[in-house]
């Protein structure tokens, strides 16, 4: 029987969902068809920070799972709420692609003239970019990658910042002017990774989808998301986190930045990959003790 994979309808979403479908078919021989779903995040014109960010691209796909209209769904992992939903299970996290942020424009970040307009829909990116260069104007924008890049082509913006992995997936990586390393812009928790969800009562499907899971990616993003959860921050908060599991040690770095870019709390820790949740929680507690909660509170006012 052909499996039904639910996906948002954007080019980015359908492309990465097709990647998962193809990988699953290659490994199991089982056919997969894509089912397009329109989510609230796709139709609203409000900025994600105003909506709280978390879940606006996810809930409609989960509803389709519960209603039995699809068998499993693929999300960008960074869009998933950190609070578990008992009705669904994160059956697989495939190997992560590039975790970094990318600048699309006609010049590198350091070469942009003072006052240049840089577009991004992410408070995290705005805060961290301001910490690097406070002389630029950061413009909140919405829309898919083509729409955002089009604002540069049309001269409305001098540059936009997007996830490197997404640009590569849709074949727009040749337009990248610069990749930001994690020392410059710490990525969103889970950035570059995908999430494969199905209903919790589908033990058979959970087992079948497990062939897509990459244990090192799972431990790394679990630690990153544990930081986000312990900070009680949504995916629109100015929080960055990145972890690497080398097979023996899990190295985690996290950062909270004030929206004006003037203050930041950045901490790192290392531990066992099997203790990824605990590592993230402990690091978040250290950050809170150094004022991270105050910086996030200023952003919400």
Secondary structure, 3 states (H helix, E strand, C coil): CCEEEEEECCHHHHHHHHHHHHHHHHHHCCCEEEEEECCHHHHCCCCHHHHCCCCCCCHHHHHHHHCCCCCEEEEEHHHCCCCCCCCEEEEECCCCCCCCEEEEECCCHHHCCCCCEEEECCHHHHHHHHHHCCCCEEEECCCCHHHHHHHHHCCCCCEEEEEHHHHHHCCCHHHEEEEECCCCCCCCCCCCCEEEEEECCCHHHHHHHHHHCCHHHHHHHHHHHHHHHHCCCCCCCCEEEEEEECCCCEEEEEEEECCCCCCEEEEEEEECHHHHHHHHHHHHHHHHHCCHHHHHHHHHC
